[in-house]
Amino acid sequence: MQTRTLGRTGLTVSVLGFGCGAVGGLMVRGDPADQERAVALAIERGINYFDTAPQYGDGQSERNLGRVLGKLRPDVIVGTKLRLKPAEKTGIAGAVAAGMEASLQRLGRDRVDLYQLHNPITADGSGESLTPRSVLEEVVPAFEALRRQGKTRWLGITAIGDTAALHAVIDAGLFDTAQVPYNLLNPSAGGAMPPGSSGQDYGDLLGRLQRAGMGAIGIRVLAGGALSGSAERHPIAGPPPEPIGSGPDYAADVARAQTLLPLVREGHAETLAEAAIRFAIGHPAMSTTLIGIATPAQFEAAVRGAEKGPLPQAALWRPLP
């Protein structure tokens, strides 16, 4: 498995990361034996970054990951997140400290390698989102306190929200990593919106991260499952998610994904999901790309695809409807 450096953290991470989210479902609703089998397979194949969050199954993902890693005891990198509730905006420092303690307890660890803000970042800070000012002036000091206490080594954001607001936080240079939506349906974080692409324009977010010395962690590379090319979902997978940046709704994303099936028919990839993964890891600024799964077999297929390397340039670009 190819490895890359996660920005200024200096951490060496596998280009494919193990996503423990609720969309794939394995680490939230899966069979414990399958969870252990998938994690062991990942480690055997060189995967060394595992990413979770309290919101995945109301803490169940963290508990399950903690149980499996506690049994296998591998030398891996673990990241989790914090999503502040609207009522916690008036007491951010306390909420951050409490959130970290709860995550560490569920994970059965004394620290995590990477602690990430999970809230969207927007200009108005409405709902669960936070303004850039709140992030930089309140969240960052609280996160830095955790770092001084030895509870985390590195700090990150989830790059969801308003593009300008995200750029402002990145340009401040106070975070070490960002999770970035990047896929065949919306590649704008890579600096281009090809004909037919839709959704939010992230304005070369990956290039901006590179210039800021931040590590990029790819998310939504399968557009919540739409880039499988099928609307069918595994029984333990989560319901179709709301698109993040890619299109108006999940059904539209599936329809647009199906127009990319020539990538498979022309022999560029064995499956559309493989093509999507290989596209995501092809950007030089992308440190690691998270894959959520329902079964160990799905992860094995993702690993095989990633090991083939990026899609050939001849496969790109294609107009989308």
Sequence and secondary structure as in RCSB ss.txt:
>XXXX:A:sequence
MQTRTLGRTGLTVSVLGFGCGAVGGLMVRGDPADQERAVALAIERGINYFDTAPQYGDGQSERNLGRVLGKLRPD
VIVGTKLRLKPAEKTGIAGAVAAGMEASLQRLGRDRVDLYQLHNPITADGSGESLTPRSVLEEVVPAFEALRRQG
KTRWLGITAIGDTAALHAVIDAGLFDTAQVPYNLLNPSAGGAMPPGSSGQDYGDLLGRLQRAGMGAIGIRVLAGG
ALSGSAERHPIAGPPPEPIGSGPDYAADVARAQTLLPLVREGHAETLAEAAIRFAIGHPAMSTTLIGIATPAQFE
AAVRGAEKGPLPQAALWRPLP
>XXXX:A:secstr
  EEE GGG  EEESEEEE  TTT HHHHS HHHHHHHHHHHHHTT  EEE  TTTTTTHHHHHHHHHHHHH   
 EEEEEE   GGGGGGHHHHHHHHHHHHHHHHT S EEEEEE S B SS  TT B HHHIIIIIHHHHHHHHHTT
SEEEEEEE  B HHHHHHHHHTT  SEEEEE  SS  GGGT   TT  S    SHHHHHHHHT EEEEE TTGGG
GGGS S   TTS      SSS SSHHHHHHHHHTTTHHHHTTS SSHHHHHHHHHTTSTTEEEEEEE SSHHHHH
HHHHHHHT S  GGG      
